[in-house]
């Protein structure tokens, strides 16, 4: 991330990648994403820079692309 904390960015990347390997791009992965975001930036604080950096990490890992390839659930149900 752009905060002079390369180690932090690598830890975030590893945590997200590990969650993806365990859970795919399902709800548990996105729960991990939210937990990481909450740890990095408390509620009520401007999150734009951090969320943009995390989105870039997720895109670089190919998770967004894979998530877009998942067919919609029958009947519009969310899991």
C-alpha positions as MATLAB code, in Angstrom:
seq = 'XXXXXXXXXXXXXXXXXXXXXXXXXXXXXXXXXXXXXXXXXXXXXXXXXXXXXXXXXXXXXXXXXXXXXXXXXXXXXXX';
ca = [
       0.000    0.000    0.000;
       1.145    3.562   -0.490;
       1.907    4.249    3.155;
       5.583    3.282    3.081;
       4.519   -0.032    4.584;
       5.456   -2.599    1.972;
       5.351   -5.292    4.667;
       1.761   -4.377    5.514;
       0.732   -4.636    1.869;
       2.365   -8.053    1.606;
       0.610   -9.279    4.764;
      -2.736   -8.047    3.413;
      -2.035   -9.730    0.062;
      -1.155  -13.032    1.775;
      -4.229  -12.898    3.991;
      -6.564  -12.224    1.070;
      -4.885  -14.842   -1.090;
      -5.092  -17.416    1.694;
      -8.772  -16.683    2.218;
      -9.404  -17.018   -1.505;
      -7.607  -20.365   -1.599;
      -9.742  -21.612    1.302;
     -13.102  -20.113    0.330;
     -13.005  -19.123   -3.327;
     -14.683  -15.814   -4.092;
     -17.691  -16.575   -1.918;
     -19.004  -14.812    1.168;
     -16.216  -16.022    3.482;
     -13.608  -14.370    1.247;
     -15.508  -11.086    1.334;
     -15.880  -11.403    5.119;
     -12.082  -11.625    5.305;
     -11.838   -8.551    3.052;
     -14.146   -6.609    5.389;
     -12.236   -7.758    8.491;
      -8.942   -6.611    6.964;
     -10.477   -3.267    6.006;
     -11.893   -2.805    9.512;
      -8.461   -3.506   11.034;
      -6.706   -1.077    8.705;
      -9.234    1.759    8.843;
     -11.742    2.069   11.705;
     -15.409    2.692   10.932;
     -16.252    6.300   10.224;
     -12.795    7.095    8.863;
     -12.227    7.936    5.216;
     -11.479    4.612    3.533;
     -11.023    5.604   -0.104;
      -7.251    5.160   -0.358;
      -7.226    1.873    1.549;
     -10.200    0.378   -0.314;
      -8.641    1.369   -3.645;
      -5.354   -0.295   -2.685;
      -7.153   -3.453   -1.503;
      -9.188   -3.531   -4.714;
      -5.945   -3.364   -6.684;
      -4.532   -6.299   -4.694;
      -7.698   -8.330   -5.330;
      -7.572   -7.476   -9.037;
      -3.873   -8.442   -9.239;
      -4.692  -11.790   -7.616;
      -7.300  -12.349  -10.352;
     -10.112  -12.752   -7.834;
     -12.441  -10.157   -9.356;
     -12.049  -11.708  -12.798;
     -12.835  -15.147  -11.365;
     -15.801  -13.799   -9.424;
     -17.248  -12.337  -12.612;
     -17.086  -15.760  -14.260;
     -19.325  -17.367  -11.645;
     -22.772  -17.895  -13.190;
     -25.697  -16.170  -11.465;
     -27.576  -18.303   -8.949;
     -30.870  -19.812  -10.077;
     -33.821  -17.685   -9.053;
     -31.590  -14.736   -8.152;
     -30.716  -16.148   -4.719;
     -27.648  -14.847   -2.958;
     -25.468  -17.220   -0.995;
];
